[in-house]
Amino acid sequence: MKIEELILGINGKANLNLGKSRRILAGLSLNYKNNLSGSYVYGGPDPESIIITDFMTSDFQYLKSGYEKIGGDISYFTSISKSGRSGMFVNASLDYFRPIDGNDHRMLSKVGIGFTF
């Protein structure tokens, strides 16, 4: 699979202090993807497999299409040690993809938790 693309975007984040050891990081992104070219040649053992014909081919068609994307994310950080050197964060993001051609809209969400030491 070979895809050449041009992605233009505007991204912004705000880091808000909620007190001595708590912060919120909020972000917003707007992106435009223009597909320049794409090719896919399957050289595997079973080219008529349902995995290839129904899933990989349609996914490739989606990946090589242009789209507009709007997304946002938010992260909350808090200290979990008395010294303030260790912390915990929770984050969530949501991205909406609207293809330039067609109507295969997609929504991608992520949720995570992490620790810093």
KOLGUSE-137910 format. One record per residue: chain; residue in three letters; y, z, x of N, C-alpha, C, O in turn. Coordinates in nm, 4 decimals. Layout:
<sites>
<cadena A, residuo ALA, n.v Y, n.w Z, n.u X, ca.v Y, ca.w Z, ca.u X, c.v Y, c.w Z, c.u X, o.v Y, o.w Z, o.u X>
...
</sites>
This chain:
<sites>
<cadena A, residuo MET, n.v -0.1159, n.w 0.0000, n.u 0.0845, ca.v 0.0000, ca.w 0.0000, ca.u 0.0000, c.v 0.1234, c.w 0.0000, c.u 0.0900, o.v 0.1371, o.w 0.0845, o.u 0.1785>
<cadena A, residuo LYS, n.v 0.2110, n.w -0.0941, n.u 0.0665, ca.v 0.3354, ca.w -0.1014, ca.u 0.1433, c.v 0.4505, c.w -0.1185, c.u 0.0443, o.v 0.4512, o.w -0.2110, o.u -0.0368>
<cadena A, residuo ILE, n.v 0.5469, n.w -0.0282, n.u 0.0525, ca.v 0.6617, ca.w -0.0310, ca.u -0.0373, c.v 0.7878, c.w -0.0137, c.u 0.0461, o.v 0.7986, o.w 0.0796, o.u 0.1257>
<cadena A, residuo GLU, n.v 0.8830, n.w -0.1044, n.u 0.0270, ca.v 1.0140, ca.w -0.0912, ca.u 0.0906, c.v 1.1143, c.w -0.0634, c.u -0.0199, o.v 1.1167, o.w -0.1320, o.u -0.1220>
<cadena A, residuo GLU, n.v 1.1975, n.w 0.0386, n.u 0.0018, ca.v 1.2895, ca.w 0.0800, ca.u -0.1028, c.v 1.4199, c.w 0.1306, c.u -0.0437, o.v 1.4273, o.w 0.1664, o.u 0.0738>
<cadena A, residuo LEU, n.v 1.5208, n.w 0.1326, n.u -0.1265, ca.v 1.6515, ca.w 0.1861, ca.u -0.0907, c.v 1.6839, c.w 0.2942, c.u -0.1932, o.v 1.6880, o.w 0.2673, o.u -0.3133>
<cadena A, residuo ILE, n.v 1.7069, n.w 0.4166, n.u -0.1456, ca.v 1.7375, ca.w 0.5282, ca.u -0.2350, c.v 1.8781, c.w 0.5775, c.u -0.2050, o.v 1.9102, o.w 0.6117, o.u -0.0912>
<cadena A, residuo LEU, n.v 1.9610, n.w 0.5808, n.u -0.3075, ca.v 2.0973, ca.w 0.6331, ca.u -0.2975, c.v 2.1041, c.w 0.7595, c.u -0.3826, o.v 2.0466, o.w 0.7647, o.u -0.4913>
<cadena A, residuo GLY, n.v 2.1737, n.w 0.8601, n.u -0.3335, ca.v 2.1783, ca.w 0.9827, ca.u -0.4108, c.v 2.2980, c.w 1.0697, c.u -0.3804, o.v 2.3624, o.w 1.0589, o.u -0.2760>
<cadena A, residuo ILE, n.v 2.3246, n.w 1.1554, n.u -0.4753, ca.v 2.4270, ca.w 1.2586, ca.u -0.4616, c.v 2.3566, c.w 1.3911, c.u -0.4911, o.v 2.2937, o.w 1.4076, o.u -0.5956>
<cadena A, residuo ASN, n.v 2.3682, n.w 1.4844, n.u -0.3976, ca.v 2.3022, ca.w 1.6137, ca.u -0.4115, c.v 2.4031, c.w 1.7241, c.u -0.3843, o.v 2.4888, o.w 1.7108, o.u -0.2969>
<cadena A, residuo GLY, n.v 2.3929, n.w 1.8318, n.u -0.4588, ca.v 2.4816, ca.w 1.9450, ca.u -0.4373, c.v 2.4103, c.w 2.0753, c.u -0.4647, o.v 2.3221, o.w 2.0824, o.u -0.5503>
<cadena A, residuo LYS, n.v 2.4488, n.w 2.1785, n.u -0.3915, ca.v 2.3903, ca.w 2.3112, ca.u -0.4115, c.v 2.5001, c.w 2.4162, c.u -0.4025, o.v 2.5981, o.w 2.3999, o.u -0.3297>
<cadena A, residuo ALA, n.v 2.4821, n.w 2.5227, n.u -0.4768, ca.v 2.5733, ca.w 2.6366, ca.u -0.4728, c.v 2.4918, c.w 2.7616, c.u -0.4430, o.v 2.3892, o.w 2.7862, o.u -0.5064>
<cadena A, residuo ASN, n.v 2.5378, n.w 2.8405, n.u -0.3462, ca.v 2.4708, ca.w 2.9637, ca.u -0.3058, c.v 2.5555, c.w 3.0802, c.u -0.3567, o.v 2.6649, o.w 3.1051, o.u -0.3061>
<cadena A, residuo LEU, n.v 2.5044, n.w 3.1507, n.u -0.4564, ca.v 2.5804, ca.w 3.2566, ca.u -0.5226, c.v 2.5283, c.w 3.3940, c.u -0.4825, o.v 2.4080, o.w 3.4198, o.u -0.4882>
<cadena A, residuo ASN, n.v 2.6184, n.w 3.4808, n.u -0.4427, ca.v 2.5842, ca.w 3.6165, ca.u -0.4027, c.v 2.5836, c.w 3.7052, c.u -0.5266, o.v 2.6829, o.w 3.7114, o.u -0.5991>
<cadena A, residuo LEU, n.v 2.4710, n.w 3.7744, n.u -0.5515, ca.v 2.4594, ca.w 3.8628, ca.u -0.6678, c.v 2.4628, c.w 4.0101, c.u -0.6299, o.v 2.4306, o.w 4.0960, o.u -0.7120>
<cadena A, residuo GLY, n.v 2.4998, n.w 4.0390, n.u -0.5112, ca.v 2.5022, ca.w 4.1779, ca.u -0.4674, c.v 2.4562, c.w 4.1881, c.u -0.3240, o.v 2.4487, o.w 4.0889, o.u -0.2514>
<cadena A, residuo LYS, n.v 2.4256, n.w 4.3100, n.u -0.2850, ca.v 2.3931, ca.w 4.3371, ca.u -0.1452, c.v 2.2747, c.w 4.2556, c.u -0.0926, o.v 2.2803, o.w 4.2047, o.u 0.0194>
<cadena A, residuo SER, n.v 2.1698, n.w 4.2428, n.u -0.1700, ca.v 2.0500, ca.w 4.1774, ca.u -0.1165, c.v 1.9881, c.w 4.0760, c.u -0.2147, o.v 1.8677, o.w 4.0507, o.u -0.2102>
<cadena A, residuo ARG, n.v 2.0693, n.w 4.0195, n.u -0.3014, ca.v 2.0187, ca.w 3.9218, ca.u -0.3984, c.v 2.1081, c.w 3.7985, c.u -0.3985, o.v 2.2303, o.w 3.8082, o.u -0.3879>
<cadena A, residuo ARG, n.v 2.0440, n.w 3.6822, n.u -0.4107, ca.v 2.1187, ca.w 3.5557, ca.u -0.4127, c.v 2.0499, c.w 3.4580, c.u -0.5073, o.v 1.9291, o.w 3.4648, o.u -0.5303>
<cadena A, residuo ILE, n.v 2.1300, n.w 3.3679, n.u -0.5607, ca.v 2.0787, ca.w 3.2556, ca.u -0.6397, c.v 2.1305, c.w 3.1282, c.u -0.5749, o.v 2.2487, o.w 3.1170, o.u -0.5423>
<cadena A, residuo LEU, n.v 2.0408, n.w 3.0329, n.u -0.5570, ca.v 2.0747, ca.w 2.9008, ca.u -0.5058, c.v 2.0434, c.w 2.8012, c.u -0.6165, o.v 1.9282, o.w 2.7871, o.u -0.6576>
<cadena A, residuo ALA, n.v 2.1472, n.w 2.7320, n.u -0.6647, ca.v 2.1298, ca.w 2.6345, ca.u -0.7728, c.v 2.1703, c.w 2.4967, c.u -0.7234, o.v 2.2691, o.w 2.4821, o.u -0.6514>
<cadena A, residuo GLY, n.v 2.0938, n.w 2.3963, n.u -0.7621, ca.v 2.1224, ca.w 2.2613, ca.u -0.7150, c.v 2.1066, c.w 2.1566, c.u -0.8231, o.v 2.0373, o.w 2.1774, o.u -0.9227>
<cadena A, residuo LEU, n.v 2.1722, n.w 2.0434, n.u -0.8017, ca.v 2.1662, ca.w 1.9296, ca.u -0.8920, c.v 2.1607, c.w 1.8030, c.u -0.8068, o.v 2.2289, o.w 1.7937, o.u -0.7048>
<cadena A, residuo SER, n.v 2.0802, n.w 1.7059, n.u -0.8482, ca.v 2.0713, ca.w 1.5807, ca.u -0.7738, c.v 2.0681, c.w 1.4623, c.u -0.8695, o.v 2.0072, o.w 1.4680, o.u -0.9763>
<cadena A, residuo LEU, n.v 2.1346, n.w 1.3558, n.u -0.8289, ca.v 2.1330, ca.w 1.2283, ca.u -0.9001, c.v 2.0918, c.w 1.1223, c.u -0.7983, o.v 2.1537, o.w 1.1113, o.u -0.6925>
<cadena A, residuo ASN, n.v 1.9883, n.w 1.0444, n.u -0.8288, ca.v 1.9378, ca.w 0.9446, ca.u -0.7351, c.v 1.9142, c.w 0.8116, c.u -0.8055, o.v 1.8856, o.w 0.8065, o.u -0.9252>
<cadena A, residuo TYR, n.v 1.9268, n.w 0.7056, n.u -0.7289, ca.v 1.8953, ca.w 0.5708, ca.u -0.7752, c.v 1.8045, c.w 0.5071, c.u -0.6714, o.v 1.8378, o.w 0.5046, o.u -0.5529>
<cadena A, residuo LYS, n.v 1.6895, n.w 0.4555, n.u -0.7149, ca.v 1.5958, ca.w 0.3903, ca.u -0.6233, c.v 1.5869, c.w 0.2426, c.u -0.6590, o.v 1.5581, o.w 0.2062, o.u -0.7730>
<cadena A, residuo ASN, n.v 1.6123, n.w 0.1581, n.u -0.5588, ca.v 1.6010, ca.w 0.0136, ca.u -0.5753, c.v 1.4833, c.w -0.0332, c.u -0.4912, o.v 1.4834, o.w -0.0163, o.u -0.3693>
<cadena A, residuo ASN, n.v 1.3834, n.w -0.0916, n.u -0.5551, ca.v 1.2682, ca.w -0.1419, ca.u -0.4824, c.v 1.3042, c.w -0.2749, c.u -0.4173, o.v 1.3494, o.w -0.3674, o.u -0.4847>
<cadena A, residuo LEU, n.v 1.2840, n.w -0.2842, n.u -0.2858, ca.v 1.3117, ca.w -0.4073, ca.u -0.2132, c.v 1.1892, c.w -0.4979, c.u -0.2098, o.v 1.2022, o.w -0.6194, o.u -0.2247>
<cadena A, residuo SER, n.v 1.0707, n.w -0.4409, n.u -0.1904, ca.v 0.9466, ca.w -0.5178, ca.u -0.1944, c.v 0.8292, c.w -0.4213, c.u -0.1997, o.v 0.8427, o.w -0.3030, o.u -0.1688>
<cadena A, residuo GLY, n.v 0.7155, n.w -0.4730, n.u -0.2388, ca.v 0.5953, ca.w -0.3910, ca.u -0.2436, c.v 0.4717, c.w -0.4777, c.u -0.2503, o.v 0.4696, o.w -0.5805, o.u -0.3178>
<cadena A, residuo SER, n.v 0.3684, n.w -0.4348, n.u -0.1791, ca.v 0.2420, ca.w -0.5083, ca.u -0.1835, c.v 0.1271, c.w -0.4096, c.u -0.1742, o.v 0.1382, o.w -0.3041, o.u -0.1117>
<cadena A, residuo TYR, n.v 0.0176, n.w -0.4459, n.u -0.2370, ca.v -0.1005, ca.w -0.3605, ca.u -0.2392, c.v -0.2231, c.w -0.4494, c.u -0.2288, o.v -0.2436, o.w -0.5387, o.u -0.3110>
<cadena A, residuo VAL, n.v -0.3043, n.w -0.4244, n.u -0.1274, ca.v -0.4294, ca.w -0.4982, ca.u -0.1089, c.v -0.5394, c.w -0.3943, c.u -0.0929, o.v -0.5403, o.w -0.3181, o.u 0.0037>
<cadena A, residuo TYR, n.v -0.6314, n.w -0.3917, n.u -0.1877, ca.v -0.7418, ca.w -0.2964, ca.u -0.1810, c.v -0.8552, c.w -0.3583, c.u -0.1021, o.v -0.9032, o.w -0.4664, o.u -0.1363>
<cadena A, residuo GLY, n.v -0.8979, n.w -0.2916, n.u 0.0019, ca.v -1.0055, ca.w -0.3424, ca.u 0.0854, c.v -1.1283, c.w -0.2544, c.u 0.0803, o.v -1.2102, o.w -0.2564, o.u 0.1722>
<cadena A, residuo GLY, n.v -1.1419, n.w -0.1777, n.u -0.0256, ca.v -1.2535, ca.w -0.0844, ca.u -0.0366, c.v -1.3794, c.w -0.1466, c.u -0.0939, o.v -1.3847, o.w -0.2672, o.u -0.1180>
<cadena A, residuo PRO, n.v -1.4817, n.w -0.0633, n.u -0.1160, ca.v -1.6129, ca.w -0.1136, ca.u -0.1543, c.v -1.6267, c.w -0.1598, c.u -0.2995, o.v -1.7093, o.w -0.2468, o.u -0.3271>
<cadena A, residuo ASP, n.v -1.5490, n.w -0.1048, n.u -0.3930, ca.v -1.5704, ca.w -0.1375, ca.u -0.5342, c.v -1.4371, c.w -0.1705, c.u -0.6014, o.v -1.3799, o.w -0.0848, o.u -0.6687>
<cadena A, residuo PRO, n.v -1.3866, n.w -0.2929, n.u -0.5846, ca.v -1.2551, ca.w -0.3267, ca.u -0.6391, c.v -1.2488, c.w -0.3270, c.u -0.7922, o.v -1.1391, o.w -0.3251, o.u -0.8479>
<cadena A, residuo GLU, n.v -1.3610, n.w -0.3292, n.u -0.8605, ca.v -1.3629, ca.w -0.3275, ca.u -1.0075, c.v -1.3825, c.w -0.1870, c.u -1.0636, o.v -1.3990, o.w -0.1705, o.u -1.1845>
<cadena A, residuo SER, n.v -1.3808, n.w -0.0866, n.u -0.9780, ca.v -1.3969, ca.w 0.0520, ca.u -1.0214, c.v -1.2824, c.w 0.0905, c.u -1.1150, o.v -1.1692, o.w 0.0453, o.u -1.0975>
<cadena A, residuo ILE, n.v -1.3122, n.w 0.1735, n.u -1.2134, ca.v -1.2092, ca.w 0.2191, ca.u -1.3080, c.v -1.0982, c.w 0.2961, c.u -1.2350, o.v -0.9826, o.w 0.2936, o.u -1.2772>
<cadena A, residuo ILE, n.v -1.1331, n.w 0.3632, n.u -1.1275, ca.v -1.0316, ca.w 0.4358, ca.u -1.0498, c.v -0.9294, c.w 0.3374, c.u -0.9925, o.v -0.8094, o.w 0.3646, o.u -0.9929>
<cadena A, residuo ILE, n.v -0.9775, n.w 0.2235, n.u -0.9435, ca.v -0.8883, ca.w 0.1235, ca.u -0.8848, c.v -0.8124, c.w 0.0479, c.u -0.9931, o.v -0.6903, o.w 0.0348, o.u -0.9854>
<cadena A, residuo THR, n.v -0.8833, n.w -0.0018, n.u -1.0936, ca.v -0.8197, ca.w -0.0881, ca.u -1.1946, c.v -0.7269, c.w -0.0115, c.u -1.2884, o.v -0.6216, o.w -0.0632, o.u -1.3257>
<cadena A, residuo ASP, n.v -0.7635, n.w 0.1098, n.u -1.3271, ca.v -0.6825, ca.w 0.1829, ca.u -1.4253, c.v -0.5839, c.w 0.2823, c.u -1.3644, o.v -0.4772, o.w 0.3053, o.u -1.4215>
<cadena A, residuo PHE, n.v -0.6170, n.w 0.3409, n.u -1.2512, ca.v -0.5311, ca.w 0.4450, ca.u -1.1969, c.v -0.4482, c.w 0.3992, c.u -1.0777, o.v -0.3255, o.w 0.4097, o.u -1.0804>
<cadena A, residuo MET, n.v -0.5126, n.w 0.3489, n.u -0.9736, ca.v -0.4382, ca.w 0.3128, ca.u -0.8525, c.v -0.3440, c.w 0.1957, c.u -0.8769, o.v -0.2308, o.w 0.1964, o.u -0.8286>
<cadena A, residuo THR, n.v -0.3890, n.w 0.0961, n.u -0.9505, ca.v -0.3040, ca.w -0.0204, ca.u -0.9744, c.v -0.1816, c.w 0.0169, c.u -1.0570, o.v -0.0701, o.w -0.0234, o.u -1.0241>
<cadena A, residuo SER, n.v -0.2015, n.w 0.0935, n.u -1.1642, ca.v -0.0862, ca.w 0.1318, ca.u -1.2467, c.v 0.0065, c.w 0.2272, c.u -1.1724, o.v 0.1281, o.w 0.2210, o.u -1.1903>
<cadena A, residuo ASP, n.v -0.0488, n.w 0.3152, n.u -1.0896, ca.v 0.0351, ca.w 0.4048, ca.u -1.0114, c.v 0.1168, c.w 0.3263, c.u -0.9085, o.v 0.2338, o.w 0.3569, o.u -0.8858>
<cadena A, residuo PHE, n.v 0.0559, n.w 0.2260, n.u -0.8468, ca.v 0.1289, ca.w 0.1412, ca.u -0.7534, c.v 0.2427, c.w 0.0673, c.u -0.8250, o.v 0.3531, o.w 0.0575, o.u -0.7715>
<cadena A, residuo GLN, n.v 0.2168, n.w 0.0159, n.u -0.9445, ca.v 0.3215, ca.w -0.0533, ca.u -1.0197, c.v 0.4388, c.w 0.0410, c.u -1.0477, o.v 0.5547, o.w 0.0001, o.u -1.0414>
<cadena A, residuo TYR, n.v 0.4082, n.w 0.1669, n.u -1.0785, ca.v 0.5145, ca.w 0.2640, ca.u -1.1026, c.v 0.5893, c.w 0.2961, c.u -0.9731, o.v 0.7122, o.w 0.3025, o.u -0.9725>
<cadena A, residuo LEU, n.v 0.5156, n.w 0.3162, n.u -0.8635, ca.v 0.5788, ca.w 0.3519, ca.u -0.7362, c.v 0.6687, c.w 0.2409, c.u -0.6826, o.v 0.7674, o.w 0.2697, o.u -0.6148>
<cadena A, residuo LYS, n.v 0.6373, n.w 0.1161, n.u -0.7111, ca.v 0.7199, ca.w 0.0076, ca.u -0.6583, c.v 0.8329, c.w -0.0325, c.u -0.7529, o.v 0.9069, o.w -0.1267, o.u -0.7243>
<cadena A, residuo SER, n.v 0.8467, n.w 0.0376, n.u -0.8645, ca.v 0.9569, ca.w 0.0068, ca.u -0.9562, c.v 1.0813, c.w 0.0874, c.u -0.9186, o.v 1.0715, o.w 0.1930, o.u -0.8560>
<cadena A, residuo GLY, n.v 1.1965, n.w 0.0370, n.u -0.9570, ca.v 1.3201, ca.w 0.1102, ca.u -0.9361, c.v 1.3374, c.w 0.2137, c.u -1.0459, o.v 1.2821, o.w 0.1986, o.u -1.1548>
<cadena A, residuo TYR, n.v 1.4132, n.w 0.3182, n.u -1.0182, ca.v 1.4361, ca.w 0.4205, ca.u -1.1191, c.v 1.5686, c.w 0.4921, c.u -1.0956, o.v 1.6301, o.w 0.4820, o.u -0.9894>
<cadena A, residuo GLU, n.v 1.6093, n.w 0.5635, n.u -1.1974, ca.v 1.7192, ca.w 0.6597, ca.u -1.1887, c.v 1.6580, c.w 0.7971, c.u -1.2082, o.v 1.5703, o.w 0.8157, o.u -1.2925>
<cadena A, residuo LYS, n.v 1.7054, n.w 0.8942, n.u -1.1289, ca.v 1.6499, ca.w 1.0294, ca.u -1.1372, c.v 1.7621, c.w 1.1315, c.u -1.1462, o.v 1.8622, o.w 1.1234, o.u -1.0750>
<cadena A, residuo ILE, n.v 1.7429, n.w 1.2269, n.u -1.2347, ca.v 1.8316, ca.w 1.3421, ca.u -1.2401, c.v 1.7432, c.w 1.4654, c.u -1.2267, o.v 1.6376, o.w 1.4746, o.u -1.2893>
<cadena A, residuo GLY, n.v 1.7868, n.w 1.5585, n.u -1.1455, ca.v 1.7044, ca.w 1.6766, ca.u -1.1223, c.v 1.7877, c.w 1.7991, c.u -1.0941, o.v 1.9056, o.w 1.7911, o.u -1.0598>
<cadena A, residuo GLY, n.v 1.7239, n.w 1.9106, n.u -1.1092, ca.v 1.7893, ca.w 2.0374, ca.u -1.0810, c.v 1.6886, c.w 2.1378, c.u -1.0285, o.v 1.5687, o.w 2.1276, o.u -1.0543>
<cadena A, residuo ASP, n.v 1.7393, n.w 2.2341, n.u -0.9550, ca.v 1.6521, ca.w 2.3393, ca.u -0.9052, c.v 1.7293, c.w 2.4692, c.u -0.8969, o.v 1.8519, o.w 2.4707, o.u -0.8851>
<cadena A, residuo ILE, n.v 1.6548, n.w 2.5778, n.u -0.9033, ca.v 1.7147, ca.w 2.7098, ca.u -0.8938, c.v 1.6193, c.w 2.8003, c.u -0.8170, o.v 1.4980, o.w 2.7964, o.u -0.8377>
<cadena A, residuo SER, n.v 1.6754, n.w 2.8818, n.u -0.7281, ca.v 1.5965, ca.w 2.9767, ca.u -0.6493, c.v 1.6637, c.w 3.1131, c.u -0.6552, o.v 1.7862, o.w 3.1240, o.u -0.6490>
<cadena A, residuo TYR, n.v 1.5823, n.w 3.2158, n.u -0.6672, ca.v 1.6311, ca.w 3.3533, ca.u -0.6669, c.v 1.5686, c.w 3.4235, c.u -0.5475, o.v 1.4467, o.w 3.4214, o.u -0.5305>
<cadena A, residuo PHE, n.v 1.6515, n.w 3.4855, n.u -0.4651, ca.v 1.6046, ca.w 3.5571, ca.u -0.3474, c.v 1.6461, c.w 3.7030, c.u -0.3577, o.v 1.7580, o.w 3.7347, o.u -0.3980>
<cadena A, residuo THR, n.v 1.5536, n.w 3.7913, n.u -0.3204, ca.v 1.5851, ca.w 3.9329, ca.u -0.3134, c.v 1.5166, c.w 3.9946, c.u -0.1920, o.v 1.4082, o.w 3.9522, o.u -0.1521>
<cadena A, residuo SER, n.v 1.5801, n.w 4.0928, n.u -0.1354, ca.v 1.5241, ca.w 4.1642, ca.u -0.0202, c.v 1.4140, c.w 4.2584, c.u -0.0690, o.v 1.4263, o.w 4.3192, o.u -0.1754>
<cadena A, residuo ILE, n.v 1.3069, n.w 4.2700, n.u 0.0090, ca.v 1.1986, ca.w 4.3616, ca.u -0.0294, c.v 1.1761, c.w 4.4701, c.u 0.0771, o.v 1.0818, o.w 4.5485, o.u 0.0669>
<cadena A, residuo SER, n.v 1.2619, n.w 4.4742, n.u 0.1778, ca.v 1.2507, ca.w 4.5794, ca.u 0.2799, c.v 1.3833, c.w 4.6542, c.u 0.2876, o.v 1.4877, o.w 4.6017, o.u 0.2488>
<cadena A, residuo LYS, n.v 1.3785, n.w 4.7743, n.u 0.3368, ca.v 1.4997, ca.w 4.8546, ca.u 0.3488, c.v 1.5967, c.w 4.7953, c.u 0.4508, o.v 1.7182, o.w 4.8091, o.u 0.4364>
<cadena A, residuo SER, n.v 1.5435, n.w 4.7295, n.u 0.5537, ca.v 1.6301, ca.w 4.6719, ca.u 0.6566, c.v 1.6932, c.w 4.5395, c.u 0.6108, o.v 1.7898, o.w 4.4934, o.u 0.6716>
<cadena A, residuo GLY, n.v 1.6401, n.w 4.4786, n.u 0.5054, ca.v 1.6942, ca.w 4.3522, ca.u 0.4563, c.v 1.6419, c.w 4.2306, c.u 0.5313, o.v 1.6885, o.w 4.1191, o.u 0.5078>
<cadena A, residuo ARG, n.v 1.5462, n.w 4.2498, n.u 0.6209, ca.v 1.4952, ca.w 4.1379, ca.u 0.7006, c.v 1.3804, c.w 4.0648, c.u 0.6313, o.v 1.3528, o.w 3.9495, o.u 0.6645>
<cadena A, residuo SER, n.v 1.3142, n.w 4.1276, n.u 0.5378, ca.v 1.2049, ca.w 4.0646, ca.u 0.4644, c.v 1.2481, c.w 4.0438, c.u 0.3199, o.v 1.3180, o.w 4.1266, o.u 0.2614>
<cadena A, residuo GLY, n.v 1.2057, n.w 3.9331, n.u 0.2648, ca.v 1.2474, ca.w 3.9048, ca.u 0.1283, c.v 1.1436, c.w 3.8260, c.u 0.0514, o.v 1.0423, o.w 3.7819, o.u 0.1056>
<cadena A, residuo MET, n.v 1.1718, n.w 3.8097, n.u -0.0759, ca.v 1.0863, ca.w 3.7343, ca.u -0.1658, c.v 1.1746, c.w 3.6370, c.u -0.2424, o.v 1.2882, o.w 3.6696, o.u -0.2771>
<cadena A, residuo PHE, n.v 1.1224, n.w 3.5173, n.u -0.2690, ca.v 1.1978, ca.w 3.4234, ca.u -0.3499, c.v 1.1078, c.w 3.3575, c.u -0.4539, o.v 0.9872, o.w 3.3417, o.u -0.4347>
<cadena A, residuo VAL, n.v 1.1698, n.w 3.3205, n.u -0.5627, ca.v 1.1049, ca.w 3.2470, ca.u -0.6713, c.v 1.1912, c.w 3.1245, c.u -0.6946, o.v 1.3137, o.w 3.1346, o.u -0.7015>
<cadena A, residuo ASN, n.v 1.1273, n.w 3.0081, n.u -0.7070, ca.v 1.2068, ca.w 2.8885, ca.u -0.7320, c.v 1.1399, c.w 2.8001, c.u -0.8375, o.v 1.0187, o.w 2.8047, o.u -0.8580>
<cadena A, residuo ALA, n.v 1.2221, n.w 2.7211, n.u -0.9023, ca.v 1.1752, ca.w 2.6270, ca.u -1.0041, c.v 1.2621, c.w 2.5020, c.u -0.9970, o.v 1.3818, o.w 2.5093, o.u -0.9693>
<cadena A, residuo SER, n.v 1.1997, n.w 2.3872, n.u -1.0225, ca.v 1.2748, ca.w 2.2623, ca.u -1.0240, c.v 1.2213, c.w 2.1724, c.u -1.1347, o.v 1.1067, o.w 2.1847, o.u -1.1778>
<cadena A, residuo LEU, n.v 1.3075, n.w 2.0821, n.u -1.1793, ca.v 1.2725, ca.w 1.9871, ca.u -1.2839, c.v 1.3409, c.w 1.8550, c.u -1.2502, o.v 1.4619, o.w 1.8514, o.u -1.2281>
<cadena A, residuo ASP, n.v 1.2637, n.w 1.7465, n.u -1.2463, ca.v 1.3155, ca.w 1.6132, ca.u -1.2182, c.v 1.2739, c.w 1.5184, c.u -1.3302, o.v 1.1583, o.w 1.5178, o.u -1.3725>
<cadena A, residuo TYR, n.v 1.3687, n.w 1.4387, n.u -1.3775, ca.v 1.3432, ca.w 1.3384, ca.u -1.4810, c.v 1.3641, c.w 1.2000, c.u -1.4206, o.v 1.4710, o.w 1.1707, o.u -1.3670>
<cadena A, residuo PHE, n.v 1.2625, n.w 1.1155, n.u -1.4291, ca.v 1.2660, ca.w 0.9800, ca.u -1.3737, c.v 1.2714, c.w 0.8794, c.u -1.4879, o.v 1.1876, o.w 0.8827, o.u -1.5781>
<cadena A, residuo ARG, n.v 1.3698, n.w 0.7900, n.u -1.4841, ca.v 1.3824, ca.w 0.6830, ca.u -1.5833, c.v 1.3751, c.w 0.5501, c.u -1.5103, o.v 1.4649, o.w 0.5174, o.u -1.4328>
<cadena A, residuo PRO, n.v 1.2680, n.w 0.4715, n.u -1.5340, ca.v 1.2546, ca.w 0.3441, ca.u -1.4627, c.v 1.3599, c.w 0.2431, c.u -1.5064, o.v 1.4050, o.w 0.2440, o.u -1.6210>
<cadena A, residuo ILE, n.v 1.3982, n.w 0.1559, n.u -1.4132, ca.v 1.4939, ca.w 0.0502, ca.u -1.4442, c.v 1.4301, c.w -0.0513, c.u -1.5384, o.v 1.4933, o.w -0.0951, o.u -1.6345>
<cadena A, residuo ASP, n.v 1.3057, n.w -0.0887, n.u -1.5113, ca.v 1.2309, ca.w -0.1807, ca.u -1.5972, c.v 1.1188, c.w -0.1035, c.u -1.6649, o.v 1.0473, o.w -0.0275, o.u -1.5995>
<cadena A, residuo GLY, n.v 1.1030, n.w -0.1223, n.u -1.7937, ca.v 0.9955, ca.w -0.0546, ca.u -1.8650, c.v 1.0401, c.w 0.0771, c.u -1.9232, o.v 1.1578, o.w 0.1129, o.u -1.9187>
<cadena A, residuo ASN, n.v 0.9428, n.w 0.1492, n.u -1.9787, ca.v 0.9750, ca.w 0.2759, ca.u -2.0444, c.v 0.8778, c.w 0.3868, c.u -2.0053, o.v 0.8497, o.w 0.4755, o.u -2.0859>
<cadena A, residuo ASP, n.v 0.8268, n.w 0.3829, n.u -1.8839, ca.v 0.7327, ca.w 0.4834, ca.u -1.8354, c.v 0.8091, c.w 0.6020, c.u -1.7765, o.v 0.8053, o.w 0.6251, o.u -1.6557>
<cadena A, residuo HIS, n.v 0.8779, n.w 0.6766, n.u -1.8621, ca.v 0.9557, ca.w 0.7924, ca.u -1.8175, c.v 0.8612, c.w 0.9013, c.u -1.7680, o.v 0.7521, o.w 0.9199, o.u -1.8219>
<cadena A, residuo ARG, n.v 0.9047, n.w 0.9727, n.u -1.6646, ca.v 0.8226, ca.w 1.0811, ca.u -1.6109, c.v 0.9087, c.w 1.2039, c.u -1.5864, o.v 1.0268, o.w 1.1945, o.u -1.5531>
<cadena A, residuo MET, n.v 0.8457, n.w 1.3190, n.u -1.6039, ca.v 0.9099, ca.w 1.4467, ca.u -1.5787, c.v 0.8206, c.w 1.5224, c.u -1.4805, o.v 0.6992, o.w 1.5310, o.u -1.4989>
<cadena A, residuo LEU, n.v 0.8823, n.w 1.5767, n.u -1.3769, ca.v 0.8078, ca.w 1.6511, ca.u -1.2752, c.v 0.8679, c.w 1.7907, c.u -1.2641, o.v 0.9883, o.w 1.8053, o.u -1.2435>
<cadena A, residuo SER, n.v 0.7852, n.w 1.8918, n.u -1.2774, ca.v 0.8339, ca.w 2.0291, ca.u -1.2651, c.v 0.7528, c.w 2.1014, c.u -1.1576, o.v 0.6344, o.w 2.0744, o.u -1.1373>
<cadena A, residuo LYS, n.v 0.8204, n.w 2.1941, n.u -1.0898, ca.v 0.7567, ca.w 2.2738, ca.u -0.9848, c.v 0.8039, c.w 2.4173, c.u -0.9984, o.v 0.9197, o.w 2.4436, o.u -1.0310>
<cadena A, residuo VAL, n.v 0.7120, n.w 2.5100, n.u -0.9727, ca.v 0.7439, ca.w 2.6520, ca.u -0.9712, c.v 0.6779, c.w 2.7094, c.u -0.8465, o.v 0.5639, o.w 2.6750, o.u -0.8153>
<cadena A, residuo GLY, n.v 0.7484, n.w 2.7964, n.u -0.7754, ca.v 0.6912, ca.w 2.8534, ca.u -0.6543, c.v 0.7389, c.w 2.9942, c.u -0.6290, o.v 0.8381, o.w 3.0402, o.u -0.6857>
<cadena A, residuo ILE, n.v 0.6666, n.w 3.0606, n.u -0.5434, ca.v 0.7016, ca.w 3.1960, ca.u -0.5004, c.v 0.6749, c.w 3.2019, c.u -0.3501, o.v 0.5795, o.w 3.1413, o.u -0.3013>
<cadena A, residuo GLY, n.v 0.7580, n.w 3.2738, n.u -0.2778, ca.v 0.7389, ca.w 3.2809, ca.u -0.1329, c.v 0.7948, c.w 3.4096, c.u -0.0764, o.v 0.8639, o.w 3.4862, o.u -0.1436>
<cadena A, residuo PHE, n.v 0.7621, n.w 3.4300, n.u 0.0490, ca.v 0.8062, ca.w 3.5505, ca.u 0.1196, c.v 0.8637, c.w 3.5117, c.u 0.2547, o.v 0.8155, o.w 3.4188, o.u 0.3195>
<cadena A, residuo THR, n.v 0.9659, n.w 3.5827, n.u 0.2962, ca.v 1.0244, ca.w 3.5642, ca.u 0.4289, c.v 1.0078, c.w 3.6939, c.u 0.5074, o.v 1.0186, o.w 3.8033, o.u 0.4521>
<cadena A, residuo PHE, n.v 0.9816, n.w 3.6798, n.u 0.6366, ca.v 0.9607, ca.w 3.7980, ca.u 0.7214, c.v 1.0512, c.w 3.7941, c.u 0.8413, o.v 1.0478, o.w 3.8852, o.u 0.9241>
</sites>
